[in-house]
Amino acid sequence: MKAEGYNLRLNTLEGTEFNLKVPDYEMPAVKNASGYYSDKNVDPIDLFIGSEGTLGVITKIKLKLLPYPENILSAVIFFAAEQDALNFISSAREKSRRTRVSADDNIDALALEYFDAGSLRFLTPDYPNIPAEAEAAVWFEQETSPENEDKMTDKWSELVIENNGDIDNSWFAFSGVDKEKIKQFRHSISAKIYEYISSKGFKKLGTDVAVPDNYFNDFYYFCKQEAERAALHYVVYGHFGNSHIHLNMLPRNESEVNRGKAAYFNICRKAAELGGTVSAEHGIGKLKPEYLLMMYGEENIKKMADLKKSLDPHLILGLGNIFDKRFLAAK
């Protein structure tokens, strides 16, 4: 049963009835994993997804699998200028949206992910075939069929050339082995960062922010400037098709860690100011409640807390996750 407006009535199999007030704040219009989902006439499942164990415990779940794609075109494109890579992503994103509306046989990206120059230099020891002059790279995937594979390859190649991509030295995967190599490349950067941070004995200091598409390019440069202003080594990669950026700082000592935390704060604040999110995919957990407060404000955090107390009056579920326990104090 869905909510009626922002009022939701739930009945358990044992006969317990819950009358819940769904938080009525405005959600950011971006990929978001921060706080409880809110919308008029919400489906209860959307409240539980992303609640980080604070509203209930799932003991049984039934999944429906989507059909496996016939084939996937996968490629890593290198660019000598990062602005060309950003323009390529913007164009591919827009073409993909138009394809989904028109249902034409055209560019429709499953993934658009970005690697900056720092990321590429970080990976070069393991991937010496990365072009030395590359300042950025974009990994994309698209589902294809035997009938349109050549057509889609041509369309993507045209888009690469239009945006000054290095078509000759880029990697196109046409076999299962090549696709696996690209998949390994895509995942290597996060593994290398964890390896570096662990070797220094620090906690990972990387953003998980997303902003509306029309602000993204300027926000990208803002994030870089914050890291450079703090005199930090850093790498940038992420799901730029969703305007979602992982800027990972690579501190060498405690002083740089502290400067990195200040830069992280400024980046999250800017994302919230632009109508974005402080966490697009990894959630808030026990480490980021202050950033959720920055994003939603005290009044809306209290609405989340009231919902939790309605379902969990003894406060035994996921305590400490999402928001500070001071918001759970009795009225």
N, C-alpha and C positions, 0 to 999 in steps of 0.2 A: 504493500500500500504506500503510495507516495504522499508527501506532505500536502496539506491544503494551505497554499501560501507559504508561510513560515511556521505553521503549526503541524506537528507530526505526531500521530498516535501509533504506538507499537504495541502489539500483543504477543506475549511469549506463548510457547506450547503449554506451559504450566498454568497459564491464565493470568499472569501479571500484566497489567496495562501501564504503559508509560506515555505520558503526555509531555511532549518535548517542544521546546522553543528553538527552532533552527536559527543560528546567528544570521542576521540580516545585513551584514556588511557587503560591500562590493568587492568581488574577486578581481585580481589583476587579469587582464586579457592576454596572458602569456602562459607558457608552460610553467606549472607551479606545483610545488610539493610542500608549501608552507601553511601550516594550520589546517583547520577544518574547512571542508568544502561548504560553500553557501550558495543557495539559489532558491527561487520560488518553486514550490511543488517538487522539491528534491526527492530523488529516490534514496531510501535509507542506505543502500549500499554505497552511495557516493559519500556519505558521512563517514563510513567506516574505513573506506579506502584512504590511506594517507593519514589516519588518525594515530598512527605509531603506537598502537596497543593501549591507548588511553580510554577507549570507549567500549572495548569488548575483546573477547578472545575467539578466534575462528578455530573450530574443532573439526570441521568437515567442509570440503569445498568441491564443487563439480566444475570442471573446465570444459570448454568447447574449443577445439583446435581449428584454426584457419587452414585452408588448403595450402600446401607447400608450393611456392612459385615454380613454374616450369623452368625458368632460368633467371639469373640475375647478372646484369652487366655491372661490373665493379671496376673502379679506376682511381688512381691517385694522380692528380694533375699538379705540376709544379709551375710556379709563377716567379718572375724576377722582381715583381713589385707587389707588395701586399695589398695595395689598393685594387689592383687588377683581380686578385683573388677574392676580395670582398665584393667587387662588382659582379664577378662570376656567380657567387653565391646568391646575391640579390636577384640577378636575372633568372637563375635556375629556380629559385623559390617562387618568383612571380609566374613563370611559365608553368610550374607544377600546379599552382593554384588554379590557373586558367584551365589546365587539362582536366582537373577534377570536376570543374563546373560543366565543361563542355563534353566531357567523356571522349575527347578526340584521342587519336593514337599519336601522342606527342610526349615531350619531356615530362616526367613525373617522378621526381626523386624520392626514393625511400630513405635516403640519408644524405646529408650535406655537412661534412665535418672539416674543420680547419686546423692547420698546424702553422704556427708562426716560425720565423727564422730561428728563434731560440730552441724551439722544439726540434726542428730539423737538425741543428747542430748537435743537440743532445743525443739524437738517434744516429748520426752519421757513423760513429764507430761500429755500430751493428749493421748499418745499411750504407755501405760506401758508395752505392750507385745513386744516392741522392745527389742531384746536380749541385755543384759547389756554389753556383751563382743564385740558387733558389732562395727567395726571401719568404716564401709561403707555399703551402700546398693545400689542396682540397681533395678529400676523399668523397666520392659519391657512389651511390648504387641506384639501380632502377630495375624493376621487374620487367622481363621481356619474354617473348615467345619465339619459337622458331620462325614464325612468319614475319615478325617485325624487328628481330635482333639487329640486322644490318642497318635498317632504317634508323633505329634508336642510336646505334653507334655513330652514324653519320651526323645525326642531329646534335649529339653531345660534342662531337669533334668540332662542328661548326661553332658551337657556343664557346668552346675552349679557344679557338682561333680568334673569335670576335673580342675576347677579353685578354688577348696577348699571352695565353698559356703556352707553356713549352710542350707542344704536342709531340715533338720527336723524342723527348726524354721522359715523358710521362709513362705511367704504368697502367696498361689495360689488361684485365684478366679475362682470358678466354677459356681457361681450363680450370678444373677443380683445384689443381695444385697451385696455380697462380692466384686464385681467389683466396685460398688458405693463407698464402704468403701476405697478401694485402690485409687480410683480417689480423694476422699477427703484427704487422706494422702498425695498424690502427690501435691495437691494445698495448703496444710496447711502451708508448710514452708514459702512460699512467704507472706502469710497472717500474720504469726507470726512475720516476719521481719518488715513488715509495722507497725504492732502494737507496736513493740519495738521502732522503729525509731520515730514514732509519739509521744510516751510517753516521749521521750527525747527532742522533739522539733527540731529535725534535719531533713535535707533532706536525702533521701535514697542515700547511697554510695555503689553502687554495679556494678560490671563489666558486660559487655554484649559482651565480646570478643570471637572470634573464630580464630583458626589457622589451617593450613593443618594437616591432621591426623598424618603424620609421625613425627610431632613436638609436638603432644599434650601432651603426658605423661610428657615429660620434662617441657613443659610450665605449666602444672598443678602444679608441684612442685615449679617452679619459682614464680607463683602467691602466693602460700602459704608462701614461704620464704619472699616475699615482705611484706605481712601482719604481719608476725611474727617479721621481722626486725623492723617494725614500732611499735611493742609491742601492737598490736590491737587484740581484740576479733573479730572473724569472723566465718562465715559458708560458705561452698561451696556446691553448687548443680548446676544442669543444664543439658542441652541436650548433654550429652557427646557422643552420637551416631553421632552428628554433630561436635564434637570437639569444643563445644560451652559451655563456663563456666560462671556461675554467682558466683563470690566471693563477698559476702556481708559483709562489715565491720560494726561492732556494736560499734561505739564510745560512750564513757560515758561522754565526756566533749569536749570543743572547741579545746583543744590541740590535742586530739585524732582525731577530725575531720580534722584538718590541716595535721596531719601525714597520715591520710587515703587518702586525696586528692593527696598527693605526691606519695603514693603507687599506687593509681589508675593511675596516669600519667605514672609511670614506667611500669605498666602492659600493658597499651594501646600502649606505645612506643614499647615494646617487641613484642606484637602481630603484629604491622605494620612491624617491622623488619623481622619477620618470614613469611611475605607474607599473613598475616591474615587481620582481620578487627577489628575496634574499636567498631562496633555495628553490631551484627549478626541478631537481630530481632526488636529492639525497635526504631531504627533510630537515627538521629542526633538532630532534633528539634532546640530549641534555646539555649540549654545548652552545646552542645558538638561541636560547630564549630571548636574550636582549635584542637580537636582530628581528625576531618576530614582533616584539613590542614596537620596535622602530617602524616596522612595516604597517602594522594594523592599529597601533595606539591602545591605550589602557582600556577604553570603553569596549572595544571589540574583543580584546583578550578576555575580559570579564564575561562576555557572551559565550566564548568558547568554554570557559571554566564552568559557567552555569550549566551548560549542556552536559559536560562531563559529570558534574555532581548529580544531575538528574538520573543518569544511567549508572553511576558508580558512587553512591552516597558514602561508602566506607573508604573511598580513595585508595583502592588496592591495585588498580590497573595502571601500569606504565607511569608510576609516580615519578615526577621530575622530568618527564618528556614534554616537549612542546612549550610549556609556559611555567613560570616560576610558581612554586607552591603557595606563595603569598596570595595568589589570585583564588586559591581554593579555600581560603579561610572562611569560616561561617560569616554570613552577613550580620 
